[in-house]
Amino acid sequence: MQIRISWPEGHLTATLDDTPTAQALAKALPLVSTARTWGEEVYFDTGVSVAREEGARQVVEPGTVAFWTDGDALALPYGPTPISQGWGSPSTEFGGECRLASPCNLLGHLDGDPRPLATVRDGDPIRVELVVP
């Protein structure tokens, strides 16, 4: 399944795995929310509430599409967050680990370079929709 994430300055697509959380998210699409930023992570409320899945992780690769069960939010890290180990030191291709606020369900990965997420501003409207082949 593929989704499109759009904001005033750009958009990205992501490929999601077939997980219970991804299925719950797909049922809620399209959705419009308000973007929040936390270091080099964009997150936003989805209105979807799910349990933490086995395999949830706190440290992920840049471009991972994660679901933060504590906040019912989609989390899109593209670089380090304020709680990353070695904040500001280049430990990944994009510069520093992506440490989420708490373990998150892993849904899939952004297609291509995740760095366009740097153009998302706190408070931007953000839209997520299914990409129909």
Backbone hydrogen bonds in HBPLUS format (Angstrom, degrees):
<---DONOR---> <-ACCEPTOR-->    atom                        ^
c    i                          cat <-CA-CA->   ^        H-A-AA   ^      H-
h    n   atom  resd res      DA  || num        DHA   H-A  angle D-A-AA Bond
n    s   type  num  typ     dist DA aas  dist angle  dist       angle   num
A0016-LEU N   A0001-MET O   2.76 MM  15  5.37 166.7  1.77 161.2 165.6     1
A0131-VAL N   A0002-GLN O   2.84 MM 129  5.41 167.9  1.86 145.1 141.5     2
A0003-ILE N   A0014-ALA O   2.88 MM  11  5.35 155.8  1.94 149.8 158.0     3
A0014-ALA N   A0003-ILE O   2.89 MM  11  5.35 148.8  1.99 148.0 153.6     4
A0004-ARG N   A0129-GLU O   2.79 MM 125  5.40 157.6  1.84 157.3 164.7     5
A0129-GLU N   A0004-ARG O   3.03 MM 125  5.40 153.2  2.10 145.6 154.2     6
A0005-ILE N   A0012-LEU O   2.79 MM   7  5.34 171.1  1.79 164.8 168.0     7
A0012-LEU N   A0005-ILE O   2.89 MM   7  5.34 150.3  1.98 148.1 157.9     8
A0006-SER N   A0127-ARG O   2.85 MM 121  5.16 162.4  1.88 150.4 156.4     9
A0127-ARG N   A0006-SER O   2.88 MM 121  5.16 160.4  1.92 146.9 153.4    10
A0007-TRP N   A0010-GLY O   2.90 MM   3  5.48 165.5  1.92 164.6 161.7    11
A0010-GLY N   A0007-TRP O   3.09 MM   3  5.48 157.4  2.15 117.7 124.6    12
A0111-ASP N   A0013-THR O   2.81 MM  98  5.61 178.6  1.81 142.7 143.2    13
A0015-THR N   A0109-HIS O   3.03 MM  94  5.73 156.6  2.09 165.6 158.6    14
A0109-HIS N   A0015-THR O   3.07 MM  94  5.73 154.3  2.14 156.0 158.3    15
A0017-ASP N   A0107-LEU O   2.64 MM  90  5.69 166.3  1.65 163.8 167.2    16
A0019-THR N   A0017-ASP O   3.10 MM   2  5.80 120.1  2.48 108.1  92.0    17
A0023-GLN N   A0019-THR O   2.96 MM   4  6.21 157.8  2.01 155.7 161.8    18
A0024-ALA N   A0020-PRO O   2.99 MM   4  6.24 154.9  2.05 145.0 151.7    19
A0025-LEU N   A0021-THR O   2.90 MM   4  6.14 157.4  1.95 151.3 157.5    20
A0026-ALA N   A0022-ALA O   2.91 MM   4  6.09 161.9  1.94 148.0 152.8    21
A0027-LYS N   A0023-GLN O   3.16 MM   4  6.41 149.5  2.26 144.4 151.1    22
A0028-ALA N   A0025-LEU O   2.89 MM   3  5.21 138.1  2.07 106.7 119.2    23
A0029-LEU N   A0026-ALA O   3.21 MM   3  5.28 158.8  2.26 103.1 109.6    24
A0031-LEU N   A0128-VAL O   2.92 MM  97  5.41 154.8  1.99 150.6 158.8    25
A0128-VAL N   A0031-LEU O   2.90 MM  97  5.41 160.5  1.94 156.5 162.0    26
A0033-SER N   A0126-ILE O   2.82 MM  93  5.30 160.3  1.86 155.9 162.7    27
A0126-ILE N   A0033-SER O   2.93 MM  93  5.30 159.3  1.97 142.4 143.3    28
A0035-ALA N   A0124-ASP O   2.77 MM  89  5.24 173.3  1.78 166.8 166.0    29
A0123-GLY N   A0035-ALA O   2.75 MM  88  5.18 171.8  1.76 146.6 149.1    30
A0036-ARG N   A0043-TYR O   2.83 MM   7  5.31 145.3  1.95 161.0 172.0    31
A0043-TYR N   A0036-ARG O   2.91 MM   7  5.31 162.8  1.94 146.8 151.6    32
A0038-TRP N   A0041-GLU O   2.94 MM   3  5.21 153.3  2.02 145.4 150.8    33
A0040-GLU N   A0080-PRO O   2.81 MM  40  5.43 158.2  1.86 147.4 153.7    34
A0078-TYR N   A0040-GLU O   2.84 MM  38  5.60 177.8  1.84 160.9 161.0    35
A0042-VAL N   A0076-LEU O   3.11 MM  34  5.11 164.2  2.13 123.2 127.0    36
A0076-LEU N   A0042-VAL O   2.71 MM  34  5.11 163.0  1.74 162.1 167.6    37
A0044-PHE N   A0074-LEU O   3.11 MM  30  5.63 143.7  2.25 145.1 155.8    38
A0074-LEU N   A0044-PHE O   2.97 MM  30  5.63 147.0  2.08 163.4 159.6    39
A0046-THR N   A0072-ASP O   2.93 MM  26  6.05 157.1  1.98 166.6 161.0    40
A0056-ALA N   A0053-GLU O   3.15 MM   3  5.69 141.5  2.31 138.3 135.3    41
A0057-ARG N   A0104-CYS O   2.94 MM  47  5.34 145.3  2.07 148.3 143.6    42
A0104-CYS N   A0057-ARG O   2.81 MM  47  5.34 166.1  1.83 128.2 127.4    43
A0100-LEU N   A0058-GLN O   2.74 MM  42  5.05 170.1  1.75 157.6 155.1    44
A0060-VAL N   A0098-CYS O   2.98 MM  38  5.54 157.7  2.03 157.6 163.1    45
A0064-THR N   A0061-GLU O   3.17 MM   3  5.76 146.5  2.28 142.6 140.7    46
A0063-GLY N   A0077-PRO O   2.78 MM  14  5.88 174.6  1.78 157.7 159.4    47
A0110-LEU N   A0063-GLY O   2.70 MM  47  5.09 166.9  1.72 156.8 161.6    48
A0065-VAL N   A0108-GLY O   2.92 MM  43  5.10 174.7  1.93 124.6 124.0    49
A0107-LEU N   A0065-VAL O   2.80 MM  42  5.41 164.3  1.83 162.5 163.7    50
A0066-ALA N   A0075-ALA O   3.02 MM   9  5.04 167.5  2.04 160.5 159.7    51
A0075-ALA N   A0066-ALA O   2.75 MM   9  5.04 174.5  1.75 144.4 145.7    52
A0067-PHE N   A0105-ASN O   2.76 MM  38  4.98 152.4  1.83 144.9 153.2    53
A0105-ASN N   A0067-PHE O   2.96 MM  38  4.98 147.1  2.07 150.8 143.5    54
A0068-TRP N   A0073-ALA O   2.73 MM   5  5.16 150.6  1.81 160.1 165.8    55
A0071-GLY N   A0068-TRP O   3.11 MM   3  5.63 149.8  2.20 111.4 119.8    56
A0072-ASP N   A0068-TRP O   2.92 MM   4  5.83 109.3  2.43 144.4 163.2    57
A0073-ALA N   A0068-TRP O   3.19 MM   5  5.16 161.2  2.23 138.8 140.3    58
A0084-SER N   A0081-THR O   2.97 MM   3  5.26 170.4  1.98 121.3 123.5    59
A0089-SER N   A0086-GLY O   2.67 MM   3  5.34 161.1  1.71 153.7 154.2    60
A0095-GLY N   A0092-THR O   3.01 MM   3  5.03 153.7  2.08 103.7 112.1    61
A0117-LEU N   A0114-PRO O   3.01 MM   3  6.02 167.1  2.03 131.2 135.3    62
A0118-ALA N   A0115-ARG O   2.90 MM   3  5.67 168.9  1.91 126.2 129.8    63
A0119-THR N   A0116-PRO O   3.01 MM   3  5.79 169.9  2.02 122.6 125.9    64
A0120-VAL N   A0117-LEU O   3.00 MM   3  5.45 165.2  2.03 115.7 120.6    65
A0124-ASP N   A0121-ARG O   2.87 MM   3  5.50 160.6  1.90 147.1 146.4    66
